[in-house]
Amino acid sequence: MSTTVPTSPVLTVSTLTPSTISNADGYKLLLALKAAMTAQPGPVTLDLTGVIGFSSSFLNSSLGALFEEMGAAAFKRLRLSNYKPTQLKQLKDYMADVAQTHNAE
């Protein structure tokens, strides 16, 4: 008997959107994140292969909107792969700022 271990969805940012600069780019990622999170209860991995950096517009329209629409639980389900240390720092700082801002409201 063969069993397969379920794997979590992996969203490759560079294939979902042409850049990580605009609100429109961020919205494309938001839609993919919401679809992956509503389709299953486990983690969702963001693969950052080929991504250089993120603008605040992109982050506000993707991760910021995800937090507003799905709450802190959605942030806790995110995983990262193929990232650079500077990307990890930028994303951690951004996510902490978003969480702090929403806790203050």
Number of C-alpha atoms within 10 A of each C-alpha: 2 3 5 5 5 7 9 15 16 16 19 18 22 16 13 14 16 12 19 22 16 18 17 16 20 27 21 17 27 21 14 14 23 16 11 19 19 10 10 11 11 16 18 23 19 19 18 19 14 13 17 13 15 16 13 15 17 23 24 19 19 24 22 22 16 21 18 13 11 13 14 15 9 20 17 10 13 14 13 15 14 13 15 13 9 11 17 13 11 13 17 12 12 17 18 12 13 19 17 11 10 13 8 7 5
